[in-house]
């Protein structure tokens, strides 16, 4: 069938790239972009980084919107439906429901992202926030501007970036992590400990292996009660305990939902005309031979473009394979990771964080290099990404690392 109506659900980075890719391929049909937030598509990484930095009184942070409304409506010819979420997908009628409104599609790209997890029973307290949207970032920044005593729940990347932002302002901040070692699932135990040491080196109190029993306060949070009985005074609590794929609205649609929308290597959902991209897509990555769901900026941008092109011309569909990449800025350090943390061995091959302020670790699965993490290793990380893409052997990767180490010492 001819595909004259493209509907993109999710005014996100992946959603925007889907729209742009459709027009770049010469698609001249109707494009509708549906977004739950009232905002135009905007960049999320700065919300936990530059957006929280201390500014001069009266100054505002740089806007993170990708495109103006005029660009979207006039240059890209997009119909914008913002401020109301999609509520159902009717695959028989080929329509996305937004409340009582049916938006027909010939091809659809679902890019609804993920929703930040919250702490149950805390909705009645002011001063308790997640950090997923620009509205969240505004609220957190205003609290930091007031010098809030800050407690961050969760020592993952978002939580650690918030702690870094608070410390740069000279504020006291405590990070509470339920696991004995932070970031184990993201980077493994060895490098999770290495990353965590950045908190102590920068004066942030980190409490690991401790849960949160309760948040207390009279209308506004006043203290955090830990499972060991410790009470932490707090004016601001930021909950950074992960995110859940936004798929509730797809229940009963016929799509396979399992930690996201399950897709093949083409980002195809198995339902005619429907593809997925970004945080919500759990797709088969041919490079690693398994399903992956990534909450990374780079993959969201790439997947949005792939999904739109494949949705509009399935006969010419191309598989999406990638070496995942993400970065995180903590204090004055940059953490970068490429590949997969699912490894049989993790080995530090260069540097010492406490001695040199940098380190490089490689990840082995079988006899193959599958991942690399650097702390302040910006000059080398993409070289390892290229090696993983080429399926470099573990032996060759170690030889490359040793060659670089020797060159740096001579």
Secondary structure, 3 states (H helix, E strand, C coil): CCCCEEEEECCCHHHHHHHHHHHHCCCCCEEEEEECCCCCCECCHHHHCHHHCCCCCCCCCCCCECCCHHHHHHHCCEEEEECCCCCEEECCCCEEEECCEEEECCEEEECCCEEECCCCCCCCCECEECCCCHHHHHHHHHHHHCCCCEEEECCCHHHHHHHHHHHHCCCCEEEEECCCCCCHHHHCHHHHHHHHHHHHHCCCEEEECCCEEEEECCCECCEEEECCCCEEECCEEEECCCEEECCHHHCCCCCCECCCEEECCCCECCCCCEEECHHHEEEEECCCCEEECCCCHHHHHHHHHHHHHHHHCHHHCCCCCCCCEEEEEECCEEEEEEECCCCCEEEEEECCHHHHCCEEEEEEECCEEEEEEEECCCCCHHHHHHHHHCCCEHHHHHHHHHHHHHHHHC
